[in-house]
């Protein structure tokens, strides 16, 4: 019957992709690359901090959204969120 079949793609789940930045969202300096790095959501906040350190070459301890809200739970994040690690 036309219109009733589902494709394998619709039942498959894909990892959440995020963009991480190695600076505070209000940091307007031109130093370094400000475009961010596209990553898959890791399993923990600790893994996210380690990945950001590897990508940006500096250790961060704070993760915030563009509006400045602190990230405390990875399950609250959505596809294409921008995170700032500093």
Backbone as CSV, one residue per row, in Angstrom:
resi,resn,N_x,N_y,N_z,CA_x,CA_y,CA_z,C_x,C_y,C_z
1,UNK,0.848,-1.181,0.000,0.000,0.000,0.000,0.895,1.247,0.000
2,UNK,0.606,2.211,-0.812,1.407,3.426,-0.938,1.245,4.297,0.306
3,UNK,2.417,4.836,0.801,2.387,5.774,1.927,2.379,5.135,3.296
4,UNK,2.344,3.800,3.388,2.295,3.179,4.706,3.591,2.498,5.112
5,UNK,4.535,2.362,4.202,5.783,1.684,4.550,6.739,2.660,5.232
6,UNK,7.591,2.103,6.066,8.615,2.920,6.703,9.969,2.455,6.215
7,UNK,10.901,3.354,6.177,12.244,2.989,5.749,13.082,2.622,6.959
8,UNK,14.142,1.914,6.716,15.054,1.551,7.802,15.645,2.798,8.442
9,UNK,15.839,3.843,7.674,16.426,5.077,8.197,15.547,5.715,9.267
10,UNK,14.237,5.611,9.155,13.365,6.287,10.108,13.396,5.632,11.480
11,UNK,13.767,4.359,11.573,13.805,3.686,12.860,15.204,3.685,13.472
12,UNK,16.171,4.165,12.751,17.552,4.176,13.211,17.822,5.448,14.004
13,UNK,18.542,5.328,15.097,18.904,6.511,15.869,20.344,6.888,15.555
14,UNK,20.593,8.157,15.529,21.914,8.689,15.229,22.429,9.436,16.450
15,UNK,23.759,9.474,16.646,24.306,10.222,17.787,24.038,11.719,17.641
16,UNK,23.859,12.376,18.762,23.624,13.820,18.773,24.928,14.538,18.440
17,UNK,24.838,15.499,17.519,25.998,16.309,17.139,25.892,17.677,17.800
18,UNK,27.018,18.150,18.311,27.104,19.445,18.980,28.282,20.217,18.413
19,UNK,28.249,21.524,18.585,29.415,22.340,18.268,29.970,22.858,19.580
20,UNK,31.265,22.603,19.803,31.905,23.107,21.017,32.838,24.254,20.657
21,UNK,32.932,25.194,21.576,33.793,26.364,21.428,34.682,26.435,22.662
22,UNK,35.913,26.848,22.497,36.869,26.899,23.602,36.966,28.250,24.265
23,UNK,35.860,28.950,24.376,35.862,30.285,24.987,34.479,30.585,25.544
24,UNK,34.375,31.630,26.336,33.090,32.088,26.876,32.258,32.660,25.730
25,UNK,30.924,32.482,25.745,30.101,33.008,24.644,30.169,34.522,24.478
26,UNK,30.514,35.251,25.530,30.621,36.711,25.436,32.006,37.175,25.011
27,UNK,32.941,36.244,24.852,34.313,36.581,24.464,34.326,36.984,22.998
28,UNK,34.600,38.241,22.729,34.550,38.776,21.362,35.931,38.989,20.759
29,UNK,36.976,38.456,21.392,38.317,38.651,20.848,38.469,37.888,19.542
30,UNK,39.414,38.292,18.737,39.647,37.642,17.444,40.751,36.599,17.538
31,UNK,41.231,36.334,18.729,42.303,35.358,18.926,41.790,33.934,18.688
32,UNK,42.475,33.183,17.827,42.124,31.784,17.609,40.924,31.588,16.697
33,UNK,40.539,30.337,16.565,39.429,29.950,15.693,38.116,30.029,16.459
34,UNK,37.196,30.843,16.031,35.921,31.047,16.723,34.775,30.234,16.122
35,UNK,35.053,29.431,15.108,33.982,28.679,14.455,33.535,27.458,15.233
36,UNK,34.339,26.950,16.126,33.973,25.788,16.917,34.334,24.483,16.236
37,UNK,34.069,23.395,16.962,34.375,22.049,16.490,33.113,21.201,16.607
38,UNK,32.768,20.512,15.532,31.600,19.630,15.523,31.995,18.289,16.120
39,UNK,31.244,17.840,17.137,31.542,16.576,17.814,30.255,15.784,18.017
40,UNK,30.401,14.505,18.352,29.269,13.706,18.813,29.196,13.833,20.332
41,UNK,27.997,13.836,20.860,27.795,13.952,22.299,28.460,12.777,23.013
42,UNK,29.419,13.049,23.916,30.059,11.955,24.662,29.130,11.421,25.758
43,UNK,29.614,10.425,26.491,28.797,9.755,27.501,28.696,10.499,28.830
44,UNK,29.618,11.427,29.099,29.607,12.107,30.397,30.153,13.528,30.264
45,UNK,29.879,14.337,31.287,30.425,15.695,31.326,31.950,15.652,31.381
46,UNK,32.498,14.693,32.125,33.951,14.553,32.221,34.551,14.254,30.848
47,UNK,33.897,13.365,30.079,34.374,13.054,28.728,34.297,14.281,27.823
48,UNK,33.254,15.085,27.990,33.114,16.307,27.197,34.241,17.289,27.520
49,UNK,34.557,17.442,28.792,35.651,18.334,29.189,36.993,17.832,28.651
50,UNK,37.219,16.519,28.697,38.467,15.950,28.156,38.557,16.153,26.649
51,UNK,37.446,15.949,25.949,37.429,16.129,24.497,37.705,17.589,24.131
52,UNK,37.086,18.513,24.858,37.318,19.939,24.605,38.779,20.299,24.858
53,UNK,39.367,19.733,25.911,40.785,19.996,26.194,41.659,19.496,25.046
54,UNK,41.326,18.326,24.531,42.082,17.766,23.403,41.936,18.639,22.155
55,UNK,40.724,19.126,21.884,40.467,19.917,20.677,41.071,21.318,20.744
56,UNK,41.036,21.943,21.935,41.445,23.344,22.049,42.788,23.545,22.745
57,UNK,43.355,22.481,23.320,44.666,22.585,23.947,44.684,23.323,25.267
58,UNK,43.520,23.457,25.897,43.467,24.088,27.218,42.365,23.434,28.033
59,UNK,42.604,23.341,29.330,41.676,22.659,30.225,40.531,23.591,30.617
60,UNK,39.317,23.109,30.500,38.142,23.859,30.918,37.458,23.170,32.085
61,UNK,36.661,23.911,32.822,35.923,23.337,33.949,34.454,23.737,33.929
62,UNK,34.087,24.616,33.008,32.722,25.128,32.923,32.189,24.921,31.514
63,UNK,30.923,24.472,31.435,30.252,24.282,30.146,28.956,25.076,30.190
64,UNK,28.786,26.002,29.234,27.567,26.806,29.181,26.999,26.808,27.765
65,UNK,25.731,27.163,27.680,25.057,27.365,26.401,25.325,28.804,25.948
66,UNK,24.896,29.155,24.747,25.112,30.500,24.206,24.477,31.584,25.079
67,UNK,23.371,31.256,25.751,22.702,32.241,26.609,23.326,32.332,28.001
68,UNK,24.376,31.536,28.251,25.065,31.575,29.530,24.584,30.555,30.543
69,UNK,23.540,29.794,30.226,23.054,28.798,31.181,24.044,27.643,31.289
70,UNK,24.288,27.202,32.521,25.258,26.144,32.797,24.687,24.780,32.429
71,UNK,25.509,23.966,31.791,25.112,22.609,31.427,25.446,21.695,32.598
72,UNK,24.417,21.037,33.153,24.611,20.118,34.267,24.198,18.698,33.920
73,UNK,23.476,18.525,32.807,22.954,17.211,32.438,23.007,17.065,30.924
74,UNK,23.784,16.112,30.436,23.921,15.927,28.990,22.613,15.525,28.321
75,UNK,21.711,14.898,29.062,20.444,14.482,28.449,19.554,15.671,28.094
76,UNK,19.883,16.862,28.603,19.117,18.068,28.271,19.558,18.679,26.943
77,UNK,20.669,18.200,26.393,21.197,18.766,25.150,20.472,18.206,23.945
78,UNK,20.420,19.009,22.888,19.734,18.633,21.654,20.676,18.779,20.474
79,UNK,20.302,18.164,19.376,21.063,18.218,18.126,21.379,19.666,17.762
80,UNK,22.620,19.913,17.381,23.114,21.216,16.913,23.229,22.286,17.995
81,UNK,23.186,21.913,19.274,23.430,22.891,20.333,24.868,23.390,20.245
82,UNK,25.076,24.641,20.627,26.413,25.220,20.738,26.786,25.251,22.214
83,UNK,27.928,24.653,22.536,28.420,24.628,23.911,29.732,25.390,23.987
84,UNK,29.917,26.088,25.082,31.126,26.874,25.314,31.826,26.297,26.537
85,UNK,33.059,25.845,26.338,33.835,25.208,27.396,35.020,26.108,27.714
86,UNK,35.127,26.505,28.971,36.227,27.377,29.384,36.597,27.090,30.819
